[in-house]
Amino acid sequence: MIFKKIITIFALSFVLIGNANAKTEIEWLQWFAAENNRDFYEGLVAEFEAANPDISVKLVTQPFGKVRESIVTDYAVGVGSDVLGLNMPWTSGFLKSDILEPLDSYLSKESNSFKTEKLVQAPIGKINGKSWMVPLNAFPFVMHVNMDLVKKAGFSEPPSSWSELKEQAVAISNLGDGISGIGMPLSSQPPSNGPILTFLPLLYSNGGRIMDGTSPNFDNAKVVETLTFINDLQKSGAMAPGYGSRTGGVDLEEFIAGRSGFLISPGVHASAVATRNPDLNYDLVRVPTNGVNAYRVHGWELGIASSSKHKEEAWKFIDFLLSKDVNARVAKASRALPGNLESIDLVSAEATPVMKTQMNILSGDEPVEELRQAPSAVPSWSIMTEEMQSMLRGDQSPNEAASKVQSRWLDLIS
């Protein structure tokens, strides 16, 4: 009898020890490591796991264009990651499908390593009365410049206005040898995001918008004026050929290879340029304006899947990523600004000229982010792409293109 009790106690002790040593695994789906440095993110995971031995983090890295699709399909079949890398324009579509967990209760935790009011506010602005994501980092859309091509074309400084951009882009295209002035990615292949990469930054620098609150407002004078400018770039030969088959990734590759004068894209792409072509005579400037210093604010965001069975552990990892020291290191690695603005002093002390330019834009110009609340934002990109392609082929005027986008977008959400 005594022997049986000893055996029972030993068995229970073994189970308890086993349970104590059991780890909770959470999965982090993102594209950040694909565009940045995978070793860096693996190091962050290892650091978190060392401080939290009861939690393990599985780092799942996919290309940007694949992540949104994976989140949607995984949710539909009842599987998926816990911590999600997010892009602000995905918000409205994800909310329709209840994919995201509201973060308000987590943001109000007294134990958080950060102050909510010190985060970049665009991603955490409430939709339907709740916050759904937090900023890992932040960066403006900017214009990347190949200074060797600018000088070879006869100019000493990058363009700062629309008229200067057209003049310099035409002159660079005229250099020949497969060199183009500026890329215009308008491929219909997903993600057909050319309009948000190039059209929106130019529109905002013209003082325009595509939304009236939460309603599409594409057929307005500022939109038509911006489309007319893009059409003029095409007619003048400033634009890279084959725009209908070029994605943002293709234009980034062309710029890195030194075959394009200008690239309008997120400032975070400075990391890819510096890493993959360190010899490029490269500069980064604000998007040339037509009278307004405004920029499309962007960043890498984080959220929690509503289907996650480990939401508290997921938040603990997010809190770690937003802590002052860690977030500063993320910003430096991605050549962007921190999502936690209390980290800015740690970043500015070692800021490169490229990062200082982004800081100046973020601190001095007007931020614009419309797509978080835009209905059917991602499907609308395809509509914009198709109508802009038609305009550039000469099949319709800028005014007609704007009207058709508006009509088709309203049909899409009706």
Contacts in CASP RR format, 6 or more apart in sequence:
PFRMAT RR
TARGET T0000
AUTHOR 0000-0000-0000
METHOD contacts of the structure
MODEL  1
MIFKKIITIFALSFVLIGNANAKTEIEWLQWFAAENNRDFYEGLVAEFEA
ANPDISVKLVTQPFGKVRESIVTDYAVGVGSDVLGLNMPWTSGFLKSDIL
EPLDSYLSKESNSFKTEKLVQAPIGKINGKSWMVPLNAFPFVMHVNMDLV
KKAGFSEPPSSWSELKEQAVAISNLGDGISGIGMPLSSQPPSNGPILTFL
PLLYSNGGRIMDGTSPNFDNAKVVETLTFINDLQKSGAMAPGYGSRTGGV
DLEEFIAGRSGFLISPGVHASAVATRNPDLNYDLVRVPTNGVNAYRVHGW
ELGIASSSKHKEEAWKFIDFLLSKDVNARVAKASRALPGNLESIDLVSAE
ATPVMKTQMNILSGDEPVEELRQAPSAVPSWSIMTEEMQSMLRGDQSPNE
AASKVQSRWLDLIS
22 54 0 8 1.000
23 53 0 8 1.000
23 54 0 8 1.000
23 55 0 8 1.000
23 56 0 8 1.000
24 54 0 8 1.000
24 55 0 8 1.000
24 56 0 8 1.000
24 310 0 8 1.000
24 313 0 8 1.000
25 55 0 8 1.000
25 56 0 8 1.000
25 57 0 8 1.000
25 58 0 8 1.000
25 310 0 8 1.000
26 55 0 8 1.000
26 56 0 8 1.000
26 57 0 8 1.000
26 58 0 8 1.000
26 81 0 8 1.000
26 82 0 8 1.000
26 83 0 8 1.000
26 308 0 8 1.000
26 310 0 8 1.000
26 313 0 8 1.000
26 314 0 8 1.000
26 317 0 8 1.000
27 57 0 8 1.000
27 58 0 8 1.000
27 60 0 8 1.000
27 80 0 8 1.000
27 81 0 8 1.000
27 82 0 8 1.000
27 83 0 8 1.000
28 45 0 8 1.000
28 57 0 8 1.000
28 58 0 8 1.000
28 59 0 8 1.000
28 60 0 8 1.000
28 81 0 8 1.000
28 82 0 8 1.000
28 83 0 8 1.000
28 85 0 8 1.000
28 317 0 8 1.000
29 60 0 8 1.000
29 62 0 8 1.000
29 67 0 8 1.000
29 70 0 8 1.000
29 71 0 8 1.000
29 80 0 8 1.000
29 81 0 8 1.000
29 83 0 8 1.000
29 84 0 8 1.000
29 85 0 8 1.000
30 41 0 8 1.000
30 59 0 8 1.000
30 60 0 8 1.000
30 61 0 8 1.000
30 62 0 8 1.000
30 67 0 8 1.000
30 83 0 8 1.000
30 84 0 8 1.000
30 85 0 8 1.000
30 300 0 8 1.000
31 61 0 8 1.000
31 62 0 8 1.000
31 63 0 8 1.000
31 64 0 8 1.000
31 65 0 8 1.000
31 66 0 8 1.000
31 67 0 8 1.000
31 85 0 8 1.000
32 41 0 8 1.000
32 61 0 8 1.000
32 85 0 8 1.000
32 136 0 8 1.000
32 300 0 8 1.000
32 334 0 8 1.000
33 40 0 8 1.000
33 41 0 8 1.000
33 42 0 8 1.000
33 59 0 8 1.000
33 61 0 8 1.000
34 61 0 8 1.000
34 62 0 8 1.000
34 63 0 8 1.000
34 64 0 8 1.000
35 64 0 8 1.000
35 268 0 8 1.000
35 269 0 8 1.000
35 271 0 8 1.000
35 272 0 8 1.000
35 334 0 8 1.000
36 271 0 8 1.000
36 333 0 8 1.000
36 334 0 8 1.000
37 275 0 8 1.000
37 333 0 8 1.000
38 61 0 8 1.000
40 329 0 8 1.000
40 333 0 8 1.000
41 59 0 8 1.000
41 61 0 8 1.000
42 59 0 8 1.000
44 321 0 8 1.000
44 326 0 8 1.000
44 329 0 8 1.000
44 330 0 8 1.000
45 57 0 8 1.000
45 59 0 8 1.000
47 326 0 8 1.000
48 55 0 8 1.000
48 57 0 8 1.000
48 317 0 8 1.000
48 320 0 8 1.000
49 55 0 8 1.000
49 56 0 8 1.000
49 57 0 8 1.000
51 320 0 8 1.000
52 316 0 8 1.000
52 320 0 8 1.000
55 313 0 8 1.000
55 316 0 8 1.000
55 317 0 8 1.000
57 83 0 8 1.000
57 317 0 8 1.000
60 81 0 8 1.000
62 70 0 8 1.000
64 87 0 8 1.000
64 191 0 8 1.000
65 190 0 8 1.000
65 191 0 8 1.000
67 85 0 8 1.000
67 87 0 8 1.000
68 87 0 8 1.000
68 90 0 8 1.000
68 191 0 8 1.000
68 378 0 8 1.000
69 190 0 8 1.000
70 80 0 8 1.000
71 80 0 8 1.000
71 81 0 8 1.000
71 84 0 8 1.000
71 90 0 8 1.000
71 94 0 8 1.000
71 99 0 8 1.000
71 305 0 8 1.000
72 97 0 8 1.000
72 99 0 8 1.000
74 80 0 8 1.000
74 81 0 8 1.000
75 97 0 8 1.000
75 99 0 8 1.000
75 305 0 8 1.000
75 307 0 8 1.000
78 307 0 8 1.000
79 307 0 8 1.000
80 305 0 8 1.000
80 307 0 8 1.000
81 305 0 8 1.000
81 308 0 8 1.000
82 304 0 8 1.000
82 305 0 8 1.000
82 308 0 8 1.000
82 309 0 8 1.000
82 310 0 8 1.000
82 311 0 8 1.000
82 313 0 8 1.000
82 314 0 8 1.000
83 302 0 8 1.000
83 303 0 8 1.000
83 304 0 8 1.000
83 305 0 8 1.000
83 314 0 8 1.000
83 317 0 8 1.000
83 318 0 8 1.000
84 100 0 8 1.000
84 302 0 8 1.000
84 303 0 8 1.000
84 304 0 8 1.000
84 305 0 8 1.000
85 136 0 8 1.000
85 300 0 8 1.000
85 301 0 8 1.000
85 302 0 8 1.000
85 303 0 8 1.000
86 94 0 8 1.000
86 100 0 8 1.000
86 133 0 8 1.000
86 300 0 8 1.000
86 301 0 8 1.000
86 302 0 8 1.000
86 303 0 8 1.000
87 299 0 8 1.000
87 300 0 8 1.000
87 301 0 8 1.000
88 122 0 8 1.000
88 123 0 8 1.000
88 133 0 8 1.000
88 298 0 8 1.000
88 299 0 8 1.000
88 301 0 8 1.000
88 369 0 8 1.000
88 371 0 8 1.000
88 372 0 8 1.000
89 196 0 8 1.000
89 371 0 8 1.000
89 372 0 8 1.000
89 374 0 8 1.000
89 377 0 8 1.000
89 378 0 8 1.000
90 377 0 8 1.000
90 378 0 8 1.000
91 100 0 8 1.000
91 127 0 8 1.000
91 132 0 8 1.000
91 133 0 8 1.000
91 371 0 8 1.000
91 372 0 8 1.000
91 373 0 8 1.000
91 377 0 8 1.000
92 127 0 8 1.000
92 372 0 8 1.000
92 373 0 8 1.000
92 374 0 8 1.000
92 375 0 8 1.000
92 376 0 8 1.000
92 377 0 8 1.000
93 376 0 8 1.000
93 377 0 8 1.000
93 378 0 8 1.000
94 100 0 8 1.000
94 132 0 8 1.000
95 127 0 8 1.000
95 128 0 8 1.000
95 132 0 8 1.000
98 306 0 8 1.000
99 305 0 8 1.000
99 306 0 8 1.000
99 307 0 8 1.000
100 132 0 8 1.000
100 133 0 8 1.000
100 303 0 8 1.000
100 304 0 8 1.000
100 305 0 8 1.000
100 306 0 8 1.000
101 132 0 8 1.000
101 303 0 8 1.000
101 304 0 8 1.000
101 305 0 8 1.000
101 306 0 8 1.000
101 308 0 8 1.000
101 311 0 8 1.000
102 130 0 8 1.000
102 131 0 8 1.000
102 132 0 8 1.000
103 124 0 8 1.000
103 130 0 8 1.000
103 131 0 8 1.000
103 132 0 8 1.000
103 133 0 8 1.000
103 134 0 8 1.000
103 303 0 8 1.000
103 304 0 8 1.000
103 315 0 8 1.000
104 130 0 8 1.000
104 131 0 8 1.000
106 112 0 8 1.000
106 304 0 8 1.000
106 315 0 8 1.000
106 318 0 8 1.000
107 116 0 8 1.000
107 124 0 8 1.000
107 131 0 8 1.000
107 134 0 8 1.000
108 116 0 8 1.000
109 315 0 8 1.000
109 319 0 8 1.000
111 319 0 8 1.000
112 319 0 8 1.000
112 322 0 8 1.000
113 319 0 8 1.000
113 320 0 8 1.000
113 322 0 8 1.000
113 323 0 8 1.000
113 324 0 8 1.000
114 319 0 8 1.000
114 322 0 8 1.000
114 323 0 8 1.000
114 324 0 8 1.000
114 327 0 8 1.000
114 340 0 8 1.000
114 342 0 8 1.000
115 342 0 8 1.000
116 124 0 8 1.000
118 340 0 8 1.000
118 341 0 8 1.000
118 342 0 8 1.000
119 134 0 8 1.000
119 135 0 8 1.000
119 322 0 8 1.000
119 339 0 8 1.000
119 340 0 8 1.000
119 341 0 8 1.000
120 135 0 8 1.000
120 138 0 8 1.000
120 297 0 8 1.000
120 337 0 8 1.000
120 339 0 8 1.000
120 341 0 8 1.000
122 135 0 8 1.000
122 138 0 8 1.000
122 297 0 8 1.000
122 367 0 8 1.000
122 369 0 8 1.000
122 372 0 8 1.000
123 133 0 8 1.000
123 134 0 8 1.000
123 135 0 8 1.000
123 299 0 8 1.000
123 301 0 8 1.000
123 372 0 8 1.000
124 131 0 8 1.000
124 133 0 8 1.000
124 134 0 8 1.000
124 135 0 8 1.000
125 131 0 8 1.000
125 372 0 8 1.000
127 372 0 8 1.000
127 373 0 8 1.000
132 303 0 8 1.000
133 301 0 8 1.000
133 302 0 8 1.000
133 303 0 8 1.000
134 301 0 8 1.000
134 302 0 8 1.000
134 303 0 8 1.000
134 318 0 8 1.000
134 322 0 8 1.000
134 339 0 8 1.000
135 299 0 8 1.000
135 300 0 8 1.000
135 301 0 8 1.000
135 302 0 8 1.000
135 339 0 8 1.000
135 340 0 8 1.000
136 299 0 8 1.000
136 300 0 8 1.000
136 301 0 8 1.000
136 302 0 8 1.000
136 321 0 8 1.000
136 322 0 8 1.000
136 327 0 8 1.000
136 330 0 8 1.000
136 339 0 8 1.000
137 268 0 8 1.000
137 299 0 8 1.000
137 300 0 8 1.000
137 327 0 8 1.000
137 330 0 8 1.000
137 331 0 8 1.000
137 334 0 8 1.000
137 336 0 8 1.000
137 337 0 8 1.000
137 338 0 8 1.000
137 339 0 8 1.000
138 297 0 8 1.000
138 298 0 8 1.000
138 299 0 8 1.000
138 336 0 8 1.000
138 337 0 8 1.000
138 338 0 8 1.000
138 339 0 8 1.000
138 362 0 8 1.000
139 266 0 8 1.000
139 267 0 8 1.000
139 268 0 8 1.000
139 297 0 8 1.000
139 298 0 8 1.000
139 299 0 8 1.000
139 336 0 8 1.000
139 337 0 8 1.000
139 358 0 8 1.000
139 362 0 8 1.000
140 266 0 8 1.000
140 267 0 8 1.000
140 286 0 8 1.000
140 295 0 8 1.000
140 296 0 8 1.000
140 297 0 8 1.000
140 298 0 8 1.000
140 358 0 8 1.000
140 361 0 8 1.000
140 362 0 8 1.000
140 365 0 8 1.000
140 367 0 8 1.000
141 197 0 8 1.000
141 200 0 8 1.000
141 201 0 8 1.000
141 264 0 8 1.000
141 265 0 8 1.000
141 266 0 8 1.000
141 267 0 8 1.000
141 287 0 8 1.000
141 295 0 8 1.000
141 296 0 8 1.000
141 297 0 8 1.000
141 298 0 8 1.000
142 264 0 8 1.000
142 265 0 8 1.000
142 266 0 8 1.000
142 267 0 8 1.000
142 284 0 8 1.000
142 285 0 8 1.000
142 286 0 8 1.000
142 287 0 8 1.000
142 295 0 8 1.000
142 357 0 8 1.000
142 358 0 8 1.000
142 361 0 8 1.000
143 158 0 8 1.000
143 262 0 8 1.000
143 263 0 8 1.000
143 264 0 8 1.000
143 284 0 8 1.000
143 285 0 8 1.000
143 286 0 8 1.000
143 287 0 8 1.000
143 288 0 8 1.000
144 255 0 8 1.000
144 262 0 8 1.000
144 263 0 8 1.000
144 264 0 8 1.000
144 265 0 8 1.000
144 267 0 8 1.000
144 269 0 8 1.000
144 270 0 8 1.000
144 273 0 8 1.000
144 282 0 8 1.000
144 283 0 8 1.000
144 284 0 8 1.000
145 158 0 8 1.000
145 261 0 8 1.000
145 262 0 8 1.000
145 282 0 8 1.000
145 283 0 8 1.000
145 284 0 8 1.000
145 285 0 8 1.000
146 255 0 8 1.000
146 258 0 8 1.000
146 260 0 8 1.000
146 261 0 8 1.000
146 262 0 8 1.000
146 280 0 8 1.000
146 281 0 8 1.000
146 282 0 8 1.000
147 158 0 8 1.000
147 281 0 8 1.000
147 282 0 8 1.000
147 283 0 8 1.000
148 280 0 8 1.000
148 281 0 8 1.000
149 172 0 8 1.000
149 175 0 8 1.000
149 179 0 8 1.000
149 181 0 8 1.000
149 258 0 8 1.000
149 260 0 8 1.000
149 261 0 8 1.000
150 156 0 8 1.000
150 157 0 8 1.000
150 158 0 8 1.000
150 168 0 8 1.000
150 172 0 8 1.000
150 261 0 8 1.000
152 172 0 8 1.000
152 175 0 8 1.000
153 168 0 8 1.000
153 171 0 8 1.000
153 172 0 8 1.000
153 174 0 8 1.000
153 175 0 8 1.000
154 171 0 8 1.000
155 168 0 8 1.000
155 171 0 8 1.000
158 168 0 8 1.000
158 283 0 8 1.000
158 285 0 8 1.000
159 165 0 8 1.000
159 167 0 8 1.000
159 168 0 8 1.000
159 169 0 8 1.000
159 262 0 8 1.000
159 288 0 8 1.000
160 285 0 8 1.000
160 286 0 8 1.000
160 288 0 8 1.000
160 289 0 8 1.000
161 288 0 8 1.000
161 289 0 8 1.000
161 290 0 8 1.000
161 291 0 8 1.000
162 202 0 8 1.000
162 205 0 8 1.000
162 206 0 8 1.000
162 229 0 8 1.000
162 288 0 8 1.000
162 289 0 8 1.000
162 290 0 8 1.000
164 288 0 8 1.000
165 182 0 8 1.000
165 262 0 8 1.000
165 288 0 8 1.000
166 229 0 8 1.000
166 232 0 8 1.000
166 233 0 8 1.000
166 236 0 8 1.000
166 238 0 8 1.000
168 181 0 8 1.000
168 262 0 8 1.000
169 181 0 8 1.000
169 182 0 8 1.000
169 233 0 8 1.000
169 238 0 8 1.000
169 239 0 8 1.000
169 261 0 8 1.000
169 262 0 8 1.000
170 181 0 8 1.000
170 236 0 8 1.000
170 237 0 8 1.000
170 238 0 8 1.000
172 179 0 8 1.000
172 180 0 8 1.000
172 181 0 8 1.000
172 238 0 8 1.000
172 261 0 8 1.000
172 262 0 8 1.000
173 179 0 8 1.000
173 180 0 8 1.000
173 181 0 8 1.000
173 237 0 8 1.000
173 238 0 8 1.000
173 239 0 8 1.000
178 259 0 8 1.000
179 259 0 8 1.000
179 260 0 8 1.000
179 261 0 8 1.000
180 239 0 8 1.000
180 240 0 8 1.000
180 241 0 8 1.000
180 254 0 8 1.000
180 259 0 8 1.000
180 260 0 8 1.000
180 261 0 8 1.000
181 238 0 8 1.000
181 239 0 8 1.000
181 240 0 8 1.000
181 260 0 8 1.000
181 261 0 8 1.000
181 262 0 8 1.000
182 233 0 8 1.000
182 238 0 8 1.000
182 239 0 8 1.000
182 240 0 8 1.000
182 260 0 8 1.000
182 261 0 8 1.000
182 262 0 8 1.000
182 263 0 8 1.000
182 264 0 8 1.000
183 198 0 8 1.000
183 239 0 8 1.000
183 240 0 8 1.000
183 243 0 8 1.000
183 246 0 8 1.000
183 251 0 8 1.000
183 254 0 8 1.000
183 260 0 8 1.000
183 262 0 8 1.000
183 263 0 8 1.000
184 194 0 8 1.000
184 198 0 8 1.000
184 230 0 8 1.000
184 233 0 8 1.000
184 234 0 8 1.000
184 239 0 8 1.000
184 240 0 8 1.000
184 243 0 8 1.000
184 246 0 8 1.000
184 251 0 8 1.000
185 193 0 8 1.000
185 194 0 8 1.000
185 197 0 8 1.000
185 198 0 8 1.000
185 243 0 8 1.000
185 246 0 8 1.000
185 247 0 8 1.000
185 248 0 8 1.000
185 249 0 8 1.000
185 250 0 8 1.000
185 251 0 8 1.000
186 192 0 8 1.000
186 194 0 8 1.000
186 195 0 8 1.000
186 243 0 8 1.000
186 244 0 8 1.000
186 246 0 8 1.000
186 385 0 8 1.000
186 388 0 8 1.000
186 389 0 8 1.000
186 392 0 8 1.000
187 194 0 8 1.000
187 244 0 8 1.000
187 245 0 8 1.000
187 246 0 8 1.000
187 247 0 8 1.000
187 248 0 8 1.000
187 250 0 8 1.000
187 385 0 8 1.000
188 244 0 8 1.000
188 382 0 8 1.000
188 385 0 8 1.000
188 386 0 8 1.000
188 389 0 8 1.000
189 245 0 8 1.000
189 247 0 8 1.000
190 382 0 8 1.000
191 247 0 8 1.000
191 378 0 8 1.000
191 381 0 8 1.000
192 247 0 8 1.000
192 381 0 8 1.000
192 382 0 8 1.000
192 385 0 8 1.000
193 247 0 8 1.000
193 248 0 8 1.000
193 381 0 8 1.000
194 247 0 8 1.000
194 248 0 8 1.000
194 381 0 8 1.000
194 385 0 8 1.000
195 381 0 8 1.000
195 384 0 8 1.000
195 385 0 8 1.000
195 388 0 8 1.000
196 296 0 8 1.000
196 371 0 8 1.000
196 381 0 8 1.000
197 248 0 8 1.000
197 264 0 8 1.000
197 265 0 8 1.000
198 230 0 8 1.000
198 264 0 8 1.000
199 226 0 8 1.000
199 227 0 8 1.000
199 230 0 8 1.000
199 384 0 8 1.000
199 388 0 8 1.000
200 210 0 8 1.000
200 296 0 8 1.000
201 264 0 8 1.000
201 287 0 8 1.000
201 295 0 8 1.000
201 296 0 8 1.000
202 226 0 8 1.000
202 229 0 8 1.000
202 230 0 8 1.000
202 264 0 8 1.000
202 287 0 8 1.000
202 290 0 8 1.000
203 209 0 8 1.000
203 210 0 8 1.000
203 222 0 8 1.000
203 223 0 8 1.000
203 226 0 8 1.000
204 287 0 8 1.000
204 292 0 8 1.000
204 294 0 8 1.000
204 295 0 8 1.000
204 296 0 8 1.000
204 366 0 8 1.000
204 368 0 8 1.000
205 286 0 8 1.000
205 287 0 8 1.000
205 288 0 8 1.000
205 289 0 8 1.000
205 290 0 8 1.000
205 291 0 8 1.000
205 292 0 8 1.000
205 293 0 8 1.000
205 294 0 8 1.000
205 295 0 8 1.000
206 222 0 8 1.000
206 225 0 8 1.000
206 226 0 8 1.000
206 229 0 8 1.000
206 289 0 8 1.000
206 290 0 8 1.000
206 291 0 8 1.000
206 292 0 8 1.000
207 222 0 8 1.000
207 290 0 8 1.000
207 291 0 8 1.000
207 292 0 8 1.000
207 294 0 8 1.000
208 220 0 8 1.000
208 222 0 8 1.000
208 223 0 8 1.000
208 226 0 8 1.000
208 292 0 8 1.000
209 217 0 8 1.000
209 220 0 8 1.000
209 222 0 8 1.000
209 368 0 8 1.000
209 370 0 8 1.000
210 216 0 8 1.000
210 217 0 8 1.000
210 218 0 8 1.000
210 223 0 8 1.000
210 370 0 8 1.000
210 374 0 8 1.000
211 217 0 8 1.000
211 370 0 8 1.000
211 373 0 8 1.000
211 374 0 8 1.000
213 373 0 8 1.000
214 373 0 8 1.000
214 374 0 8 1.000
214 375 0 8 1.000
215 375 0 8 1.000
216 374 0 8 1.000
216 375 0 8 1.000
216 380 0 8 1.000
216 406 0 8 1.000
216 409 0 8 1.000
216 410 0 8 1.000
216 413 0 8 1.000
217 406 0 8 1.000
218 384 0 8 1.000
218 402 0 8 1.000
218 405 0 8 1.000
218 406 0 8 1.000
218 409 0 8 1.000
219 402 0 8 1.000
219 403 0 8 1.000
219 405 0 8 1.000
219 406 0 8 1.000
220 402 0 8 1.000
223 402 0 8 1.000
224 398 0 8 1.000
224 399 0 8 1.000
224 402 0 8 1.000
225 290 0 8 1.000
227 388 0 8 1.000
227 391 0 8 1.000
227 398 0 8 1.000
227 401 0 8 1.000
227 402 0 8 1.000
228 398 0 8 1.000
229 290 0 8 1.000
230 388 0 8 1.000
230 392 0 8 1.000
231 391 0 8 1.000
231 392 0 8 1.000
231 398 0 8 1.000
233 239 0 8 1.000
234 243 0 8 1.000
234 392 0 8 1.000
240 246 0 8 1.000
240 251 0 8 1.000
240 254 0 8 1.000
240 260 0 8 1.000
243 389 0 8 1.000
243 392 0 8 1.000
244 389 0 8 1.000
248 265 0 8 1.000
251 260 0 8 1.000
251 263 0 8 1.000
251 265 0 8 1.000
252 263 0 8 1.000
252 265 0 8 1.000
252 269 0 8 1.000
252 272 0 8 1.000
254 260 0 8 1.000
254 263 0 8 1.000
255 261 0 8 1.000
255 262 0 8 1.000
255 263 0 8 1.000
255 273 0 8 1.000
256 272 0 8 1.000
256 273 0 8 1.000
256 276 0 8 1.000
256 277 0 8 1.000
256 280 0 8 1.000
257 277 0 8 1.000
258 277 0 8 1.000
258 280 0 8 1.000
263 269 0 8 1.000
264 287 0 8 1.000
266 298 0 8 1.000
266 299 0 8 1.000
267 284 0 8 1.000
267 298 0 8 1.000
267 335 0 8 1.000
267 336 0 8 1.000
267 358 0 8 1.000
268 298 0 8 1.000
268 299 0 8 1.000
268 300 0 8 1.000
268 334 0 8 1.000
268 335 0 8 1.000
268 336 0 8 1.000
270 282 0 8 1.000
270 284 0 8 1.000
270 335 0 8 1.000
270 354 0 8 1.000
270 355 0 8 1.000
271 333 0 8 1.000
271 334 0 8 1.000
271 335 0 8 1.000
271 336 0 8 1.000
273 280 0 8 1.000
273 282 0 8 1.000
274 282 0 8 1.000
274 335 0 8 1.000
274 354 0 8 1.000
282 354 0 8 1.000
284 354 0 8 1.000
284 357 0 8 1.000
284 358 0 8 1.000
285 357 0 8 1.000
286 293 0 8 1.000
286 295 0 8 1.000
286 357 0 8 1.000
286 361 0 8 1.000
286 365 0 8 1.000
287 295 0 8 1.000
292 366 0 8 1.000
293 364 0 8 1.000
293 365 0 8 1.000
293 366 0 8 1.000
294 365 0 8 1.000
294 366 0 8 1.000
294 367 0 8 1.000
294 368 0 8 1.000
295 361 0 8 1.000
295 362 0 8 1.000
295 365 0 8 1.000
295 366 0 8 1.000
295 367 0 8 1.000
295 368 0 8 1.000
296 368 0 8 1.000
296 369 0 8 1.000
297 362 0 8 1.000
297 367 0 8 1.000
297 368 0 8 1.000
297 369 0 8 1.000
298 369 0 8 1.000
299 336 0 8 1.000
300 334 0 8 1.000
300 336 0 8 1.000
302 318 0 8 1.000
302 321 0 8 1.000
303 318 0 8 1.000
304 311 0 8 1.000
304 314 0 8 1.000
304 315 0 8 1.000
304 318 0 8 1.000
305 314 0 8 1.000
308 314 0 8 1.000
320 326 0 8 1.000
321 327 0 8 1.000
321 330 0 8 1.000
322 339 0 8 1.000
322 340 0 8 1.000
323 340 0 8 1.000
324 340 0 8 1.000
324 342 0 8 1.000
324 343 0 8 1.000
324 346 0 8 1.000
325 343 0 8 1.000
325 346 0 8 1.000
327 338 0 8 1.000
327 339 0 8 1.000
327 340 0 8 1.000
327 343 0 8 1.000
328 338 0 8 1.000
328 343 0 8 1.000
328 346 0 8 1.000
328 347 0 8 1.000
330 338 0 8 1.000
331 337 0 8 1.000
331 338 0 8 1.000
331 339 0 8 1.000
331 343 0 8 1.000
331 347 0 8 1.000
332 347 0 8 1.000
332 350 0 8 1.000
335 352 0 8 1.000
335 354 0 8 1.000
335 355 0 8 1.000
336 355 0 8 1.000
336 358 0 8 1.000
337 344 0 8 1.000
337 347 0 8 1.000
337 355 0 8 1.000
337 358 0 8 1.000
337 359 0 8 1.000
337 362 0 8 1.000
338 344 0 8 1.000
338 346 0 8 1.000
338 347 0 8 1.000
344 359 0 8 1.000
347 355 0 8 1.000
348 356 0 8 1.000
348 359 0 8 1.000
351 359 0 8 1.000
371 377 0 8 1.000
374 380 0 8 1.000
375 412 0 8 1.000
375 413 0 8 1.000
376 409 0 8 1.000
376 412 0 8 1.000
376 413 0 8 1.000
379 412 0 8 1.000
380 405 0 8 1.000
380 409 0 8 1.000
380 412 0 8 1.000
383 405 0 8 1.000
383 408 0 8 1.000
383 409 0 8 1.000
383 412 0 8 1.000
384 405 0 8 1.000
387 396 0 8 1.000
387 401 0 8 1.000
387 404 0 8 1.000
387 405 0 8 1.000
387 408 0 8 1.000
388 401 0 8 1.000
390 396 0 8 1.000
390 401 0 8 1.000
391 397 0 8 1.000
391 398 0 8 1.000
391 400 0 8 1.000
391 401 0 8 1.000
396 404 0 8 1.000
END
